[in-house]
Amino acid sequence: MLVRNLLQEILVKPVQQLGATELLVVSGYASASMVYRHLAIPEIHENKVKVRLIVGMARSDGISLADHNMFKEVEATNGFECYYRASGSSVHSKVYVWMSDREPVKAFVGSANYTEQGFISNLQENAMAEGNSRDAYNYFMDTLKETMEITHDDIDQHVRFYTNNHQNRDGGEDDDCVIVSLLGTRGEWRNEVPERSGLNWGQRPEHRRNPNQAYIQIGARLARTGFFPPRPERFTVLTDDGLSFEAVRAQKTSRVDSGGDAIETPQGNHILGAYFRARLGVQSGAPVKRQHLENYGRTDVTFCKLEDETYLMNFSV
C-alpha cells in the first residue's frame, strides 16, 4: 500500500519504469490545477503522455465553471481528454490505469482524487494500492459509457456548472473573502505602488525582465492563515470579468512557515501584470502608479474562496 510520495509513485513512475504513454483516470472529483501540474512534469511532458479523465461526481455535485473552462483549455492544447459522468449513478471511485501500446500495464486504486489536495497537500491522508490492470481498464471503459465529453453541445443539460458571484468587497457576512491591498505597506512605498515590486516587479531593465511581470503581495499575516494553498500547490483563479488563470504562492519572505506571502502566475509572471495593466488602462510594459488605481476606482482586490483549489478575484468597481 502506498501512502507517501503519491504523485511520484502513481503519476510518474510508470512512465519511467514501464514506458507507459497513456493514463486513464476515474476520479470522483478532479481539478484543472492538478491537470496543469501533472502535464507539466518533465517526464510527462517530454514523453507526450496522454491523460483521459472521467469526473465521476459531476452530475450530482456539479463542476465549477472555472475548472470546466480550464479543462477545455487544456484539452485544446495538450494530450488530454475529459469526460463527465452524465447519466446513471454517481461514481466516487479513484482508479488510475496506465497503458502502453494500448494495453493496460499498471493500475492503482484507493482514496486519492485527481486533485492537488489528493496527491500533494498535507491536509489529506490518502492511500493507494496496486490493482488488476485488466480489471481496472474494463472498469474505465464501462464507466465511460455513461459519460459525455466536456465539449459536447448538450453538456450543460446534464451537468450543473456553478460559480460564486461574491461582490462584497469588505467581506461582510462572507468569511470566505479577503481584501488584499495593491499598495506597499512599509518604507518609502507605504500606501504607494512600489516602483520595483508588486505590480511593478518587472520594472528592472538591468535584469532584462519582461516589464509586465508582477505579483500580488498578500503579506505574512494572511499567508499564515491557510486561506490560500501553501507552496507548491497550484490553484485556479477566476476573475470577475470572466477570465481564469493558474496561480501559486511565491516565497517572498524568510519565514519558513509562511508558505509564500505573494501570489504569482507560474506560467509567467507577465500574465498577471498584463492583466492588471489592461484593466487599469495602462500601456503594456509601463509602470503602474497609485494614480492609475485611484482613477480606476480601487487600490485593492478581493479574493473569495469558492472551493479548495478555486478562487474568484474581484477587481470590479
Secondary structure, 3 states (H helix, E strand, C coil): CECCCHHHHHHCHHHHHHCCCEEEEEECCECHHHHHHHHHCHHHHHCCCEEEEEECCHHHHCEEHHHHHHHHHHHHHCCEEEEEECCCCCCCCEEEEEEECCEEEEEEEECCCECHHHHCCCCCCCCEEEECHHHHHHHHHHHHCCEEECCCCCHHHCCCEECCCCCCCCCCCCCCEEEEECCECCHHHECCCCCCCHHHCCCCHHHCCCCCCCCEECHHHHHCCCCCCCCCCEEEEEECCCCEEEEEEECCCCCCCCCCCEEECCCCCHHHHHHHHHHHCCCCCCCCCHHHHHHHCCCEEEEEEEECCEEEEECCC
